[in-house]
Amino acid sequence: MRLKWKTKEALIGYLFASPIILSIIVFTIYPIFAAFYYSFTDYNPLNARNLEVTFNPQESLEFHLGFFQNEVKSIDEIKDYFDLMTFIKSDVGINLDTKKENIIKDYFDTNKLLKDFIAGKLNKEMKISDFMSIYLKKGSSAFKHYIPNFLGLENFKKMFKDQYFKISLFNAFFYSIIVVPVQTFLAIVLAVAANSKIKGIKFFKATFFIPAITSSAAISMIFWMIYSRPGILNRLLSIFGFQPIAWLENPNTALPAIMIMNIWTTAGYFMVTFLAGLQDIPTSIYEAARIDGASPSKIFWRITVPMLRPQILFVMIMGTIGCMQVFDQIYFLIKNMRNITISYYIYKNAFEYGNMGYASALALVLFAIILFITILQRKFIHEEY
């Protein structure tokens, strides 16, 4: 049966869109579900490839026993020097939990291993998973692929006892509460200034927007030089008799210093959003207000700001998401744990501590918080005036 034209058109459309659909599935949807799953486990990325590592069993046994293979004639000579659990953990390099330890104690064929060692059969490279499948009488499936242990809600319970989780979450909230309103208001002011009909306005537009397109790493390094003890800021303050301050090393000043930098870099970016909104406001409204004798301040607060409500909502939502997820500036400039944010703490758990399961739980909590704040913003800040 011939396909209808609409069906053909839909199939062709999906065919052309398939690269984008697959990219979204692989790089967006799958990571979300994976993070949700890992948040209930003790997943450790350092252990994920552990069983695929190759090693030489003979060399490992020689190192463990203190004997070369050609020196040993019988098992009785070496059995007193062989400790199974130490060999598996330290010399083979397998991270064991209680379940796997019990499997090894019950089913590992030590005699076969030592006989093969004496016979010279172990002088070859092999994967750890293959080695375990050869010498385990039963339960070798537990060592074929890495499967994290299911912990249930343990990762989430752990947060209530984790002081750094509380500190990092408080810092993220504090950061957002200060930065979002200030950067939003400053972006509106910059947009109003950029929308003015004055000479050289194109130069000022470009100047305001440059920080938004500059590398975050480069900006962080520039501000590191500004905030350092011999930096420009301390030199300027020394003129007025102030002593040099280590702005980024002092926990009381480090986070506010980062806030100032973030406001400076993002206000110009959001200025473009408000500039587009200003150009949609009919000039007749401003002309009528001026004829009625309205002052510039009243025009700004009674006309400009209310008419920009859709843009304000968008900027506040995007600004909140960005501030709650702030990472790069903290990573580059903060050197103490009292000023870390939740995104940086997720990074440390995942890639420095190897606690990917706990990091996934933290990420899930952060996602829930951002979603809740976004819903509240949409509920209490209406787009229409």
Disulfide bonds with the S-S distance in Angstrom:
none
